[in-house]
Amino acid sequence: MVTSNGILKITLPFCDHFVVRFGREENFNITAGDLIIPAIQPKSALVKVLFEPKSALADSLTYDITAWALPYAYGLKAYATTQKLDASGNINFVSIQNPAAEPYAYVIPWNGVNAARLAGKLLSKGIRLRFTDEPFESGGQSFGRGAILVMRTGNQHVSDFWATVRSLANESQVKLATVQSGMVDRGYDFGSNRVRSLRNKKIALITGEGVAATSAGEIWYYFDQVLEYPVTLINSTQLSNIRWSDYDVVILPNGNYKFLNDKASAEAFRSWISSGGNVIALERAVAQLSKLEWSIKSKKEDVLDTGDNYAALRKFENREREFLPNVTPGSIFKVELDNTHPLAYGYPNYYYTLKGDESIYEFIKEGGWNVGVIRKDRQLSGFVGSRLQTRLQDGMLFGVQEIGRGTVTYFTDPVLFRSFWENGKLMFANALFMVGQ
């Protein structure tokens, strides 16, 4: 559960007093709005499983992910202590009812998927929105990058405008902030070029042959049940007849795409991007794009000569176990984020990623941005093979490449994994709405 200030305090008597996100001892204070979960309760085993910062494996040969702690999945700050905490208070679930006011503008803080859902609903109603590239302060309120501005200006065509905005905000459980002037106390005024238009997008999701069903499914679910925003599903076998210009955003889920292996089709795709198209590529789709001349490049693996002439003599029965040093079946890494870039709006300067393979890419040196990178010793939880540990460092995991007037957003990891990895849902919305504007 996400608390009002994004901090989760946990009482876990089975471990030392430490900060879950870093695994070291650190002092903390309990403040109003924190959530304390006692481990001394009938469901103590479940608490331990869901909040254990470092999963213990009896055998590294496993069929599924090896790390799953909820603080990482939700992107929360979490603490554990051996001491019993004295705390009181109730958990209150408040229904959002925005006041019937007609301000100069409403501001939607860009701090979660509810804000993205509301923005999508407003855009679908034909309501024009703007968003801020820089933090600003107005009337004693502070707003971060990506904050959405809803103004009467440009929306005179919408009947019952303010009532419609408030109704959709209540549906999305978003508390609207009010400002009474386009002149801000600190930052850039609403007429600045640092305040840009947010456009309604025509989005295509590629499915079918060659596309991982789970990847396409979790993205489709995200649009249908989480974002509640329209998306067009296109079977990969029909891509030879697609008119790319019909879409603003094309999503390539984890998969292998035949059209990218055809020189003419790949060039037509790149031409559409250069003309203003935006691509979101995930996992193996990133790997396939990296083989094209104009795309990013995979980080080269260091090949070590062991000098062992008998290294190739392996036992067949050990084939799976001997592969383990080169894999990670679902581990958690701390990613360093550039949260001044639109792809990371609404985030702190870090992100917890669920890593399921060995993919890591060279830093983009020009024509793009390294938005999410990992340095040395960033593994937090889960199993990573001994040889792979040295590879998964000093490289890019999330980036945006600028090609002409368009962009390619690269997600090397599954940011929507099974719709369980909550921390990635806002970042995917950023890729849809913020990047390339």
N, C-alpha and C positions, 0 to 999 in steps of 0.2 A: 504494500500500500504506500502511495506517495503522500507524505505529510505536507503541511502548508509551507514549510521551509525546506523541503527536500531532504531532511535528515531523518534517519531511522536509528533509534537507539534500541539495542537488543541486549537482554540479560541472558547470557549463555554461561552457566557455571562449569561447563566442560572444557573451557579454554582459558588461557591467560588473558589479562586485560590488554587489549590491543585494538588498533584500528583495522577493521576488516579489509578496507581497500588497499592498505599498504602492508599489513601483516607486522606492524611494529607497535610497541607501547606508546601511548600518547594520552594526555589528559583531555577530558571533554566536559562540557557543562550541559545540564538538562535545561531546556527552555520550553516555553509554552508552544504547543503544537507538535512536539515530538511524540513519537509512538514508541512505547516500551513493551516488549514482548517477553514475559517471564518464561524461562525454560522449565521451571518447576511447576509442571501442570500435566494433566492427563495426556496431552498430545506432545510431550517433550521430545519424543523421537522424531516426530514430523518437523518440529522446530529446528532440531539439529540438522536434519537432512536439507531443509530449504535454505538455511542461513549459514551452513558450514562454508567458510571462506576458501578452504583448501580441501578438495575432495580426496579421500583416502581410497586407494585402489588395491584390492588384494592381488589383482593380476592386470597388467597393462594391456593385455589382449582382450579388448572389449568391442562390442558390436555398435556402440552408440557413443554419444558425447560423454566426456569425462569430467565436465564442470557445468554447474547449473545454478549456483547460489543466486537467490532472488535479488539481493542488493546490486549485484552486477547486472542482472537482466533488466532491472528498472533504473539503473544509473544513480543509485542512492549512496549517500554517505552513511556508513553503518559502523557501529561500535559494539564490542562485546566485553563483558567484564565478569570476573569471578565473584565480585561483591554483589550482594543483594541491594537493589535500589529502592528507596522509599519514594514512591510517586503516587499521585492521585489525579483524577480527572476522568472525563468521559470522552468517548469518541462520538462526535456529532456529525451527522450527515445532513448538510444544509442544502436545501433546494434553492438553486439560483433563480432569483426573480429580479431582473434589472429594473431600476426605477423608470417611471414614465417621464423622462426628461428629454428636452430637445437641445442638446449642447451644440457647440461649434463643430465638434467631432467626437466620435467614440474611438477609443484605442483598444485594440485587442492585443494584449501581451503575447508574444510568440514564445510560449513556454511549454507546449505540449500538444499532443495529437488532437485534443479537443479544439484548440485554436485553429489547427489546420482544417478540421472538419467544418468549422464555422466559416472559414474563409472560402472553402469550396462551395458551401451552400449559398453564400452570398453571391459568389461569381456566377453560379448556375442560375440565379434569379436575375442576372443582368446588372447587378450592382457593381459599380466601379470602385476598386480599392487601390490604396497606395501602401507602400511599406518603406520603412526607414533603413538606410544603410549604416547609420550611426546611432549610438545611444542618445537620448535626450531627456530633459527634465521640463516639466510643465506643471504649474500649480502645486508644487510640493510633491509631485509624483515622478518616479524614475522609470524609464522604459529602455529595454535593451534593443540591440540590433534585430531587425525583422519585425518589429511591432507594426501591426496593421492599422491603418487610418481609414475610418469610415466617415465620409463627409457628405453633406448635402450637395456641395459643388460637384457637378457632373452627374448627379443622380436625380435631377429634377423630373425625369421621366418616370420615376418609380412612384406609384401611388402608395399612400400610407407608409412612406419610406422608413421613418424612425420606428414605427410600430412593427414593421416587418423585420428590421434589424434586431430589435429587442426580442421578438418572438423566436427567431432562429438562434439567437444567443442563449436563450433559456433552454431550448431544445438540446443544444450542444453542451450545456452546463458550463458556459463561459461567462465570467464576470466582466462586464464592460467597464472600462475607465472613461471618464468624461474629461474633456478639456474645453476651455472656453475661448481659446484664441489659437490662431495659427502661428503666432509668435511665441517661441519657447524661451524658457528661462536659461537653459543651457543646451547647446547642441545646434542643430540646423533647423531653421524655420520650415514650415510645411511647403513653402514655395520653392525650396532649394532643390538643386539637381541631385542631392543626396536622398531625396524622397522620390521613389519611383513607382510607376504604375504596376499593379499586379494583374496579369491577364488571365482570362479563362483559357484553358488549354484543351486541345483535342489530343487525346492520348491513345496510343495503340500498344497492346500487349501481345507479343508473339508467343504462340503456343504450338502444340502439335509435335510433329516428327522432329526428333533431335533435342527437344526441350525437356528438361527434368520436370516431371509432373508435380513434384512437391514444391519446387521453386515457383512455377507458374501458378500453382494453386494458392500458395500463401500470398502472392501478390494480388491475385484476383480477389481473394477473401479480404485483403486490406482495402481494396477499392469498394467492394460491395458492403462489407459489414463494419469496417473501422472508419474509413474516410467518407463513405457514402457519396462517391464522386464517379461520374460515368467514365468508362473505359471500353474501348473496342478491342475484341479478341480477334486476332488474325492468325490463321493456321500457317505454319512455316512453309507448307507446300504451295501457298498462294503468293509468296513474296516476289515471284518473277513477274506478277501482274500488278503489284502494288504501286500506287501513285503516292510516293513519299510525301509530296507537298500537301496532301490532305491532312497531315498530322503535324502537331507542334512537338510532340514528345513520342519517342518510340522506346519501349522497354524490352531489353533482351535478357530474359531470365537465364539462370544457369543452364547451359546446354551447348550444343555444337550445331552451327548453322551452315548449311550447304551454300547459301548465297554468298557468304563471305569467302568461300573458296573459289568463286568464279570472279575473274579479274574485272569483267565488265560490270557485274552486279555490285561488287564491292566499290568500284569507282563511282557508280551512280549513287550509292549510299553516302559515300564521302562528299559528293557534290551537293546532295541535299543538306547534309550537316553544314557545309560551308555557306550555304544560302540562308542559314538561320535555324536549321533543325537541331533538336536536342535529343541525345541518346542517353539512356541509363542502362549500363551493362553490369551484370552480376556474375561473379565467380568464373566458371569456365568460359563464359562469353567474353570476359575480360582477357583471359588467356588466349582466346582465338583472335581477338582484335590486336593483341600485342604482336602477332606475327605479321601484321600488315605494316607497310613501310611508313605510313603516316601516324601510327599509334604509339602508345607508350611501350616500354620494353621490360620484359621480365628480368629480375635480378639474377645475374649469373651465379651458378653454384660453384663453389670452390671445390676442385677435384684434388683429393689428397692421394699421393702415391704411398701406400703403406709398405711397399717392398716385400709383401707377403706373396710368394708365388703360388701358395695353396689356398688363397682367399676364395677362389672360385669353386673349391670343393665343399659343397654344402649338402646337408641331408634333406631329403625331400620332406620328411615329416616335420621339419622345423621351418618350412618355407614361410608360414605366416608370422612366426615369432621373429625371424631374421629380418623381416620387412619393417618391424616396429621402430628401429632407430631413425627411419626416414619419414615417419608419419605423426600426425596429431589427430586423433578421432574426437575432436571437439574440446578445445581448451580456451581459457580466457586470457586475453592480453590487454594491457592498458595502452591505449592509443593516444598519442599527443595530437591535439586538435588545434587548428588555426580557426578559432571561433570568430574571427573578423571576416571570414569568407562566408558567403550565403549558404553553402552546403552545411555549415556548422552553426548557423544562427540558432539561438535558444539553448546552446550547450555551454558547459564550463570548458576549460581548456584541456579536457581529457574525455575519453569515451572508452567503455569496456566492450571489446569485440569478442565474439565467439568465433574462434578460428578452427576450421575443419579440414584444412589442407595446407600444403607447403607454399601456397602462392604469396609472393611478395615482389614488388616491382621497383625498378630504378626510380630515383627522384626525377620529377619533371624539371628539366633545367631551363626551358623557355617555352612560351606558348601555353602556359597552364599553371596550376596551383596544386601543391602537395598539402591537402587539407588534413589528412590523417596519416601519421607516420608512427613507426615504432623504432625505438632506439635499443640499446642493449639492456638486457635483464628486465624485460617488461612483462614476462609471463607471471600471471597471478594464481592460476588454478588449472587443474587438469593435467593430462599426460601429453608430453611433447618428446618425441624421440631424440636421443642424444645427438645424432648428426644434424637433425633439423633445427635444434636449438641455436646453433651457430649461424644458420641461414636466416632465421626469422628475427632479424634485427637490422637497423639502419636501412630501412626501405619504406616504400609507400604502400598503404593499404586502401586509402580513399583519396581520390584526386579528381580534378576537373581539368580537362584539356580543352583549349579554345582553338577551334578550327574555323577560320573565316569568321562569319557572324554566328556560328553555332557552337555547341559544346558537346563533349562526351563526358559523362559522370561515371567514374569507375568505382564499383563496390566489389572488392575482392572477397569479402566475407558476407554471409547471409544476414543482412541487417533486419530482415523480417522473419527470421527462423521460426517456422511453425506457429507464427503469430504469438509466440511466447517471449521473444526477445523485445520487450517493450521499449527499451532504450533506443532502438533503431528506428522507431516509427516516425518520429519527428524529422530525423535526417532524411528519410525517404521522401517525406512531404517537401522538405527543402529542395531536394533534387527535382521534384515535380514543378514547384511553384516559384522558387526563389532563383535557382541557377538559370543563367541565360536570359534573365529579364533585362 
